[in-house]
Structure formats: C-alpha cells, structure tokens
C-alpha cells in the first residue's frame, strides 16, 4: 500500500529548484492608461479587465504595482513582453 507520509517535500529544496519572482510595473509619463491596461490584459494570464484597470490606476497613484508573481521563468517572459511594449519595468524581484 502507498504511504503518503513518505512523500513529504522539503520546502527549502523545492523553492531552490523553482524560485519565484515578482513582475513590477513602474509609473512613467509616456504610456496611456489604455495602453498599460491593454498590455496587462494581453500579456498576463488570467488578467481580468477590471484587475487590469485597477493595477493601471495603482501604478499611476503609487508609482508601481506588482502585476504578476510566480515562477522565475514565467516572470522573465512576462517582464520581457511588457518591456517590449514600452512599459517601464522594475528589475525582476526574486522572492
């Protein structure tokens, strides 16, 4: 019989194998609200229109917003795609 207690992952090792990161967009004076929200909608998976607008407003009011958090490889992809659309990006933050 299969013993589920024997398969316990060491969280430190698991995180070391799959580091997580944050994608943060910074405020600038060159992008319109519409463009920023559109970029969030088309690049970030599962982004709703409402969340895209809320994040866009947060970027404008506070100077930055975390738009995605997850594994490093995906974070790098979304970071590069947002950057290629002209958004001002903070360096990827590993968590």
N, C-alpha and C positions, 0 to 999 in steps of 0.2 A: 504494500500500500504506500502511497505517496505521502510523505511527511512535509507539510507546508512550512513547518517551523525550521526545517533545514535550509530553506532558501530565503535568507534574510540578506538584503544588500547592505553593504557598508555605505552609508550616505556620503562620507568623505570621499571614498573611492568613486562612487557614482558621479558626484559633482566634478571630480577631477577629470573624468572621462568626457563628460558632457557639460562644459562650462556654459553658464548663462550670461546674457548681456542685455543691456537696455539701449533702445534706439531713441534718441532725444533730438527734437527739432527746436531750433532757436529762432527767435524773432528777428526779422530784418525789414528793411523798408522797400525791398524790391519785389516781393511777391504779394499778390492779391489774396484776400480771404478765399475767393472762389478757387484759385489755383491750388492753394495749400490743401483745402478740403478735398478737392478732386484727386490730388496726389495720394492723400491718405486712403481715400475710397478705392482707388485703382491698384495701389501697391500693397497695403497692409491687409492680410487675410481677415475675413470676418468683420471688417470695419463697417459699421452702420453709418448711414448718412448723418444721423443725429450725433453719434460719437465723433465723427469727423469734424463736424461744425463745433462741437464742444471743445475738442482739442485745439482747433484753429483759434478759437476765442481765448483759450488758456495760453497759447503761445503768445498771442498779442498782449494780453493783460499782465502775464507774469514773466515773459521773456523766454520761456521754454516749456516743453511738455514731453513727457515720455509717451511715445506713440506705440511702442511695442516692447515686449520683454519675452525672452525665450532663449533657445539655444544659440550659441555664438555664430554658427554657420549661417543660420537664417537671419540673424541680426545683421551680419555683414552684408548679406544680399539686400535686405530692405534699406539699410543705410546707403548703400551704393546707388540703389534705384532712386531714392528720394533726392540724393545729392545730384544725380544726373538730370533731375527735373528742375534743378535750380534752387532747391530748398537749402537753407543754412543749417548745417548739422553740427551737433556737438560730437566729439570723439566717442566712439562706442565705449560704453561703460560696462566692464565685466562685473558680474555680481557673484 
